[in-house]
Amino acid sequence: MFTGITQEIGQIVSINKRNAKEINLRIIASKDYFLNSHIGDSVMVDGICLTIKYIHSNYADFDIMVPTFETTIVKYYQVGQKVNLEKALLVTNHFDGHFVLGHVDQTAKIIQKDHIEETTLLTFKLKNNQLMPQIVDKGSVTVSGVSLTVIQTQDNTFQVGLIPHTLMKTTLGLLEEHHLVNIETDILAKYLMKGQ
């Protein structure tokens, strides 16, 4: 379980292919980020719940399997790319954001980027429309691991606003039109849709 509050911006330092759709990522972070982590711990990388396979003082290795490769932006990763990191929530942690599982539903493309004073507005188009009933005005959505509030929805698009803090503390400030992101809808919306 995660909150969608990015703790650290990491960087991919190596991508090793085991076959066409299975890879190993090595991600470096600040010297103390992985200090209290262990092999087997869960870390959310750009919204994807991954398991630490190997750990060193300032980097960790993660295996990517076929389902994750096919349904997320992992297939487009390049060495040097920055990623949002969040460790799994402890019961003693302060809770912000919203309940995030780290199970990416699909990807979305940025189709418009606007600025209103210090706020950056991003409009996303989903890969397909099946998730739209789970994304509602004023509801929560996770964009590449970041918990955000939906400003408005329309057909198969939705818009979020990014404040300066989010732009500075996550990789979302690096996004431009046509970039792809990982999307996870709110778990409460999933259950509500399932019950209908």
Backbone as CSV, one residue per row, in Angstrom:
resi,resn,N_x,N_y,N_z,CA_x,CA_y,CA_z,C_x,C_y,C_z
1,MET,0.846,-1.183,0.000,0.000,0.000,0.000,0.886,1.240,0.000
2,PHE,0.453,2.238,-0.768,1.200,3.486,-0.891,0.221,4.660,-0.760
3,THR,0.775,5.876,-0.793,-0.065,7.066,-0.649,-0.068,7.953,-1.889
4,GLY,0.876,7.734,-2.793,0.989,8.607,-3.952,1.746,9.889,-3.661
5,ILE,2.443,9.928,-2.531,3.275,11.079,-2.193,4.734,10.699,-2.466
6,THR,5.292,11.240,-3.535,6.655,10.895,-3.929,7.650,11.311,-2.855
7,GLN,8.518,10.359,-2.459,9.520,10.640,-1.434,10.856,11.068,-2.022
8,GLU,11.119,10.603,-3.223,12.435,10.796,-3.818,12.334,10.679,-5.340
9,ILE,13.148,11.436,-6.039,13.296,11.239,-7.480,14.561,10.417,-7.696
10,GLY,14.387,9.210,-8.232,15.521,8.347,-8.527,15.904,8.461,-9.997
11,GLN,16.954,7.722,-10.357,17.417,7.734,-11.752,17.797,6.316,-12.169
12,ILE,17.369,5.937,-13.364,17.704,4.617,-13.894,19.147,4.647,-14.388
13,VAL,19.966,3.742,-13.831,21.382,3.726,-14.220,21.721,2.537,-15.110
14,SER,20.849,1.515,-15.133,21.064,0.416,-16.076,19.756,-0.303,-16.345
15,ILE,19.654,-0.829,-17.565,18.509,-1.627,-17.985,19.064,-2.884,-18.629
16,ASN,18.867,-4.022,-17.977,19.378,-5.282,-18.501,18.224,-6.153,-18.959
17,LYS,18.230,-6.498,-20.237,17.164,-7.322,-20.810,17.461,-8.802,-20.596
18,ARG,16.478,-9.501,-20.012,16.591,-10.952,-19.887,16.008,-11.626,-21.117
19,ASN,14.985,-10.989,-21.685,14.413,-11.410,-22.967,13.609,-10.225,-23.498
20,ALA,12.765,-10.440,-24.489,12.075,-9.332,-25.152,11.192,-8.519,-24.213
21,LYS,10.613,-9.157,-23.195,9.658,-8.453,-22.337,9.936,-8.614,-20.845
22,GLU,11.126,-9.021,-20.484,11.524,-9.106,-19.085,12.862,-8.414,-18.919
23,ILE,12.916,-7.437,-18.022,14.134,-6.657,-17.831,14.431,-6.484,-16.348
24,ASN,15.645,-6.052,-16.086,16.058,-5.695,-14.735,16.456,-4.225,-14.739
25,LEU,15.911,-3.467,-13.781,16.242,-2.050,-13.643,17.138,-1.836,-12.438
26,ARG,18.151,-1.020,-12.601,18.931,-0.546,-11.451,18.640,0.936,-11.296
27,ILE,18.173,1.297,-10.104,17.766,2.679,-9.843,18.598,3.236,-8.700
28,ILE,19.193,4.392,-8.945,20.001,5.056,-7.933,19.182,6.179,-7.293
29,ALA,19.428,6.387,-6.008,18.745,7.456,-5.272,19.769,8.141,-4.368
30,SER,19.319,9.037,-3.506,20.244,9.680,-2.575,20.855,8.616,-1.665
31,LYS,21.994,8.930,-1.072,22.790,7.913,-0.373,22.068,7.247,0.798
32,ASP,21.021,7.882,1.331,20.359,7.272,2.479,18.953,6.742,2.171
33,TYR,18.484,6.862,0.911,17.096,6.485,0.628,16.843,4.997,0.852
34,PHE,17.754,4.148,0.408,17.570,2.699,0.553,18.237,2.149,1.826
35,LEU,18.682,3.043,2.707,19.465,2.651,3.879,18.759,1.610,4.743
36,ASN,17.468,1.793,4.998,16.734,0.868,5.873,15.856,-0.106,5.097
37,SER,16.075,-0.214,3.803,15.308,-1.147,2.982,15.989,-2.513,2.951
38,HIS,15.225,-3.520,2.536,15.738,-4.885,2.491,15.310,-5.563,1.201
39,ILE,16.018,-6.617,0.833,15.601,-7.432,-0.298,14.191,-7.959,-0.018
40,GLY,13.312,-7.828,-0.992,11.920,-8.246,-0.818,10.966,-7.114,-0.486
41,ASP,11.503,-5.954,-0.118,10.643,-4.802,0.172,10.003,-4.273,-1.121
42,SER,8.834,-3.667,-0.961,8.138,-3.065,-2.090,8.462,-1.578,-2.188
43,VAL,8.712,-1.143,-3.416,8.935,0.272,-3.704,8.100,0.605,-4.935
44,MET,7.385,1.717,-4.889,6.612,2.138,-6.050,7.495,3.016,-6.934
45,VAL,7.653,2.581,-8.176,8.470,3.284,-9.160,7.545,3.788,-10.262
46,ASP,7.363,5.096,-10.337,6.448,5.685,-11.327,5.060,5.041,-11.277
47,GLY,4.616,4.719,-10.076,3.285,4.148,-9.915,3.227,2.635,-9.984
48,ILE,4.368,1.974,-10.197,4.416,0.513,-10.323,5.010,-0.076,-9.050
49,CYS,4.283,-0.964,-8.397,4.800,-1.647,-7.209,5.819,-2.696,-7.640
50,LEU,7.079,-2.482,-7.261,8.159,-3.403,-7.611,8.836,-3.919,-6.344
51,THR,9.467,-5.088,-6.461,10.128,-5.728,-5.329,11.642,-5.607,-5.465
52,ILE,12.287,-5.202,-4.389,13.741,-5.079,-4.405,14.370,-6.465,-4.534
53,LYS,15.185,-6.636,-5.567,15.883,-7.905,-5.797,17.283,-7.874,-5.194
54,TYR,17.931,-6.726,-5.317,19.282,-6.543,-4.792,19.384,-5.110,-4.307
55,ILE,20.161,-4.904,-3.268,20.257,-3.556,-2.706,21.684,-3.227,-2.331
56,HIS,22.070,-1.994,-2.545,23.375,-1.474,-2.158,23.121,-0.174,-1.423
57,SER,24.151,0.539,-1.074,23.985,1.749,-0.256,23.081,2.782,-0.895
58,ASN,23.213,2.999,-2.198,22.411,4.056,-2.816,21.696,3.602,-4.087
59,TYR,21.608,2.301,-4.337,20.828,1.838,-5.480,20.164,0.500,-5.164
60,ALA,19.170,0.189,-5.973,18.453,-1.086,-5.818,18.121,-1.622,-7.203
61,ASP,18.012,-2.942,-7.297,17.654,-3.614,-8.539,16.239,-4.154,-8.441
62,PHE,15.509,-4.073,-9.564,14.128,-4.537,-9.625,13.915,-5.330,-10.912
63,ASP,13.230,-6.454,-10.806,12.863,-7.224,-11.991,11.514,-6.763,-12.522
64,ILE,11.395,-6.674,-13.838,10.146,-6.323,-14.502,9.676,-7.541,-15.286
65,MET,8.468,-8.008,-15.003,7.920,-9.172,-15.678,7.022,-8.753,-16.853
66,VAL,6.573,-9.735,-17.619,5.820,-9.483,-18.851,4.579,-8.609,-18.641
67,PRO,3.691,-8.925,-17.684,2.479,-8.082,-17.543,2.796,-6.607,-17.294
68,THR,3.783,-6.344,-16.446,4.178,-4.962,-16.154,4.778,-4.310,-17.388
69,PHE,5.596,-5.042,-18.103,6.217,-4.521,-19.324,5.159,-4.119,-20.342
70,GLU,4.112,-4.929,-20.460,3.103,-4.696,-21.489,2.114,-3.591,-21.140
71,THR,1.863,-3.347,-19.857,0.780,-2.430,-19.478,1.254,-1.081,-18.929
72,THR,2.560,-0.858,-18.872,3.082,0.379,-18.287,4.059,1.056,-19.253
73,ILE,4.623,2.169,-18.798,5.589,2.897,-19.619,6.996,2.331,-19.500
74,VAL,7.173,1.257,-18.762,8.497,0.664,-18.555,9.194,0.372,-19.884
75,LYS,8.453,-0.073,-20.864,9.047,-0.442,-22.160,9.748,0.732,-22.835
76,TYR,9.431,1.964,-22.407,10.028,3.150,-23.015,11.164,3.742,-22.167
77,TYR,11.447,3.126,-21.031,12.501,3.653,-20.162,13.849,3.676,-20.871
78,GLN,14.656,4.687,-20.503,16.013,4.790,-21.014,16.956,5.056,-19.853
79,VAL,18.189,4.635,-20.001,19.199,4.912,-18.981,19.316,6.421,-18.800
80,GLY,19.339,6.853,-17.561,19.413,8.277,-17.244,18.065,8.890,-16.932
81,GLN,16.996,8.152,-17.234,15.647,8.673,-16.986,15.371,8.783,-15.499
82,LYS,14.651,9.830,-15.116,14.284,10.027,-13.715,12.920,9.411,-13.437
83,VAL,12.758,8.878,-12.226,11.518,8.190,-11.843,11.104,8.594,-10.432
84,ASN,9.795,8.554,-10.178,9.261,8.848,-8.855,9.361,7.607,-7.980
85,LEU,9.817,7.773,-6.740,9.976,6.659,-5.813,9.156,6.889,-4.550
86,GLU,8.534,5.818,-4.079,7.856,5.835,-2.781,7.932,4.451,-2.159
87,LYS,8.409,4.377,-0.922,8.438,3.099,-0.203,7.035,2.755,0.285
88,ALA,6.812,1.463,0.512,5.510,1.009,0.992,5.173,1.671,2.326
89,LEU,3.883,1.920,2.518,3.393,2.602,3.712,3.498,1.704,4.936
90,LEU,4.043,2.247,6.014,4.062,1.551,7.295,2.860,1.987,8.115
91,VAL,2.393,1.127,9.019,1.224,1.478,9.832,1.507,2.667,10.735
92,THR,2.785,2.960,10.971,3.156,4.085,11.838,3.333,5.385,11.062
93,ASN,3.247,5.310,9.721,3.451,6.507,8.896,2.278,7.471,8.985
94,HIS,2.592,8.751,8.772,1.566,9.770,8.576,0.960,9.549,7.196
95,PHE,-0.364,9.625,7.082,-1.019,9.324,5.809,-1.459,10.592,5.102
96,ASP,-0.959,10.780,3.886,-1.396,11.850,2.995,-1.830,11.199,1.695
97,GLY,-2.184,12.004,0.703,-2.537,11.442,-0.595,-3.809,10.624,-0.526
98,HIS,-3.804,9.430,-1.165,-4.933,8.514,-1.079,-4.401,7.091,-1.181
99,PHE,-5.253,6.096,-0.958,-4.806,4.710,-1.008,-4.405,4.327,-2.433
100,VAL,-3.139,3.983,-2.598,-2.593,3.609,-3.902,-2.002,2.211,-3.782
101,LEU,-2.320,1.336,-4.719,-1.854,-0.043,-4.664,-0.559,-0.263,-5.446
102,GLY,-0.275,0.596,-6.403,0.888,0.369,-7.248,0.598,-0.596,-8.378
103,HIS,-0.689,-0.770,-8.697,-1.121,-1.640,-9.786,-1.628,-0.754,-10.927
104,VAL,-0.794,-0.523,-11.898,-1.122,0.386,-12.997,-2.243,-0.211,-13.845
105,ASP,-3.270,0.589,-14.117,-4.412,0.135,-14.914,-4.139,0.240,-16.411
106,GLN,-3.543,1.339,-16.828,-3.179,1.544,-18.226,-2.348,2.815,-18.327
107,THR,-1.974,3.149,-19.544,-1.211,4.379,-19.757,-2.120,5.461,-20.336
108,ALA,-1.651,6.692,-20.252,-2.364,7.825,-20.840,-1.343,8.758,-21.461
109,LYS,-1.794,9.537,-22.441,-0.924,10.479,-23.140,-1.321,11.908,-22.789
110,ILE,-0.327,12.749,-22.586,-0.596,14.171,-22.368,-0.951,14.793,-23.717
111,ILE,-2.145,15.361,-23.792,-2.568,15.983,-25.060,-2.565,17.511,-24.984
112,GLN,-2.436,18.042,-23.753,-2.391,19.503,-23.626,-1.707,19.877,-22.329
113,LYS,-0.886,20.917,-22.407,-0.205,21.452,-21.221,-0.406,22.952,-21.201
114,ASP,-1.002,23.451,-20.122,-1.289,24.879,-19.995,-0.755,25.388,-18.667
115,HIS,-0.675,26.706,-18.559,-0.216,27.344,-17.331,-1.195,28.444,-16.940
116,ILE,-1.597,28.438,-15.677,-2.393,29.521,-15.115,-1.644,30.027,-13.895
117,GLU,-0.982,31.148,-14.059,-0.100,31.693,-13.023,0.920,30.623,-12.637
118,GLU,0.940,30.151,-11.386,1.960,29.183,-10.962,1.505,27.736,-11.097
119,THR,0.281,27.536,-11.552,-0.255,26.182,-11.696,-0.079,25.678,-13.125
120,THR,0.366,24.427,-13.261,0.461,23.780,-14.567,-0.703,22.818,-14.719
121,LEU,-1.450,22.964,-15.787,-2.583,22.093,-16.070,-2.193,21.069,-17.122
122,LEU,-2.424,19.795,-16.818,-2.144,18.717,-17.757,-3.442,18.002,-18.105
123,THR,-3.687,17.824,-19.391,-4.852,17.077,-19.848,-4.369,15.764,-20.464
124,PHE,-4.971,14.668,-20.004,-4.562,13.334,-20.419,-5.661,12.650,-21.220
125,LYS,-5.252,11.867,-22.196,-6.173,11.012,-22.937,-5.801,9.570,-22.641
126,LEU,-6.777,8.790,-22.182,-6.526,7.396,-21.841,-6.312,6.550,-23.087
127,LYS,-5.587,5.462,-22.897,-5.360,4.533,-24.005,-6.674,3.961,-24.516
128,ASN,-7.603,3.663,-23.590,-8.968,3.283,-23.979,-9.933,3.827,-22.944
129,ASN,-11.209,3.796,-23.260,-12.210,4.499,-22.448,-12.716,3.734,-21.235
130,GLN,-12.339,2.485,-21.070,-12.963,1.669,-20.032,-12.736,2.194,-18.614
131,LEU,-11.687,2.982,-18.412,-11.399,3.510,-17.076,-12.144,4.799,-16.757
132,MET,-12.699,5.465,-17.761,-13.287,6.778,-17.526,-14.360,6.808,-16.431
133,PRO,-15.215,5.770,-16.294,-16.188,5.806,-15.200,-15.544,5.812,-13.807
134,GLN,-14.264,5.427,-13.735,-13.562,5.405,-12.442,-12.805,6.702,-12.169
135,ILE,-12.855,7.644,-13.102,-12.180,8.934,-12.938,-13.240,10.020,-12.929
136,VAL,-13.393,10.676,-11.780,-14.489,11.633,-11.609,-13.955,12.992,-11.167
137,ASP,-14.700,14.031,-11.486,-14.343,15.377,-11.046,-14.174,15.410,-9.537
138,LYS,-13.090,16.005,-9.083,-12.735,16.156,-7.666,-12.316,14.841,-7.023
139,GLY,-12.238,13.771,-7.806,-11.782,12.487,-7.287,-10.266,12.369,-7.371
140,SER,-9.746,11.240,-6.900,-8.303,11.011,-6.899,-7.887,10.123,-8.057
141,VAL,-6.692,10.381,-8.564,-6.085,9.544,-9.600,-4.577,9.554,-9.353
142,THR,-3.923,8.463,-9.698,-2.472,8.393,-9.551,-1.829,8.471,-10.932
143,VAL,-0.970,9.453,-11.120,-0.280,9.671,-12.392,1.206,9.413,-12.172
144,SER,1.698,8.317,-12.747,3.102,7.908,-12.570,3.527,7.971,-11.104
145,GLY,2.647,7.460,-10.245,2.958,7.344,-8.823,2.600,8.542,-7.974
146,VAL,2.056,9.591,-8.583,1.750,10.821,-7.844,0.243,10.950,-7.646
147,SER,-0.185,11.088,-6.407,-1.599,11.273,-6.075,-2.037,12.680,-6.454
148,LEU,-3.059,12.752,-7.321,-3.553,14.046,-7.788,-5.067,14.087,-7.731
149,THR,-5.608,15.305,-7.694,-7.047,15.509,-7.721,-7.471,15.872,-9.134
150,VAL,-8.501,15.210,-9.617,-9.013,15.469,-10.959,-9.780,16.790,-10.958
151,ILE,-9.441,17.678,-11.878,-10.151,18.953,-11.996,-11.442,18.754,-12.770
152,GLN,-11.325,18.108,-13.936,-12.513,17.860,-14.743,-12.271,16.688,-15.684
153,THR,-13.383,16.079,-16.111,-13.326,14.998,-17.090,-14.206,15.365,-18.278
154,GLN,-13.861,14.781,-19.423,-14.671,15.021,-20.619,-14.396,13.904,-21.612
155,ASP,-15.433,13.158,-21.965,-15.295,12.030,-22.885,-14.209,11.073,-22.368
156,ASN,-13.102,10.959,-23.090,-12.030,10.058,-22.661,-10.786,10.830,-22.202
157,THR,-10.987,12.052,-21.707,-9.868,12.841,-21.197,-10.157,13.312,-19.772
158,PHE,-9.082,13.621,-19.055,-9.227,14.239,-17.732,-8.074,15.207,-17.516
159,GLN,-8.305,16.182,-16.637,-7.330,17.238,-16.388,-6.977,17.299,-14.911
160,VAL,-5.682,17.533,-14.643,-5.204,17.732,-13.274,-4.392,19.013,-13.227
161,GLY,-4.219,19.542,-12.027,-3.401,20.730,-11.836,-2.203,20.414,-10.963
162,LEU,-1.051,20.948,-11.327,0.178,20.709,-10.584,0.652,22.017,-9.946
163,ILE,0.773,22.007,-8.638,1.286,23.174,-7.927,2.817,23.161,-7.990
164,PRO,3.470,24.295,-7.706,4.939,24.355,-7.785,5.641,23.267,-6.965
165,HIS,5.124,22.914,-5.800,5.761,21.873,-4.973,5.795,20.543,-5.711
166,THR,4.669,20.175,-6.338,4.604,18.914,-7.085,5.554,18.942,-8.270
167,LEU,5.627,20.069,-8.951,6.527,20.207,-10.095,7.985,20.042,-9.675
168,MET,8.316,20.491,-8.481,9.694,20.456,-8.004,10.074,19.107,-7.405
169,LYS,9.124,18.448,-6.749,9.428,17.238,-5.984,9.123,15.929,-6.721
170,THR,8.591,16.006,-7.937,8.290,14.809,-8.714,8.811,14.997,-10.140
171,THR,8.684,13.952,-10.938,9.108,14.039,-12.338,8.025,14.657,-13.223
172,LEU,6.861,14.960,-12.665,5.774,15.484,-13.499,6.111,16.840,-14.116
173,GLY,7.015,17.567,-13.504,7.443,18.840,-14.063,8.242,18.685,-15.347
174,LEU,8.703,17.471,-15.638,9.481,17.206,-16.844,8.601,16.812,-18.026
175,LEU,7.313,16.613,-17.767,6.430,16.107,-18.810,6.049,17.181,-19.819
176,GLU,5.903,16.742,-21.060,5.468,17.609,-22.144,4.362,16.901,-22.926
177,GLU,3.740,17.621,-23.832,2.693,17.025,-24.654,3.234,15.806,-25.405
178,HIS,2.400,14.788,-25.506,2.692,13.509,-26.158,3.440,12.526,-25.267
179,HIS,3.932,12.956,-24.095,4.552,12.009,-23.181,3.496,11.059,-22.618
180,LEU,3.930,9.835,-22.313,3.047,8.833,-21.720,3.298,8.724,-20.225
181,VAL,2.235,8.408,-19.474,2.329,8.225,-18.029,1.563,6.971,-17.630
182,ASN,1.879,6.465,-16.436,1.123,5.353,-15.851,-0.077,5.902,-15.094
183,ILE,-1.219,5.221,-15.229,-2.438,5.651,-14.551,-2.976,4.530,-13.662
184,GLU,-3.275,4.883,-12.415,-4.024,3.998,-11.519,-5.217,4.768,-10.977
185,THR,-6.409,4.234,-11.184,-7.597,4.907,-10.661,-7.763,4.607,-9.175
186,ASP,-8.625,5.351,-8.536,-8.868,5.220,-7.108,-9.498,3.859,-6.801
187,ILE,-8.971,3.156,-5.815,-9.480,1.834,-5.455,-10.951,1.905,-5.034
188,LEU,-11.365,3.004,-4.422,-12.773,3.144,-4.023,-13.673,3.208,-5.249
189,ALA,-13.214,3.893,-6.287,-13.988,3.962,-7.530,-14.109,2.585,-8.165
190,LYS,-13.060,1.785,-8.073,-13.106,0.420,-8.621,-14.187,-0.402,-7.935
191,TYR,-14.223,-0.350,-6.614,-15.215,-1.135,-5.867,-16.640,-0.652,-6.135
192,LEU,-16.785,0.666,-6.249,-18.108,1.204,-6.546,-18.605,0.746,-7.919
193,MET,-17.704,0.754,-8.906,-18.074,0.290,-10.241,-18.381,-1.200,-10.254
194,LYS,-17.627,-1.964,-9.462,-17.839,-3.414,-9.391,-19.211,-3.738,-8.812
195,GLY,-19.679,-2.880,-7.895,-20.961,-3.143,-7.235,-22.167,-2.766,-8.048
196,GLN,-21.966,-2.072,-9.160,-23.109,-1.633,-9.956,-23.610,-2.741,-10.892
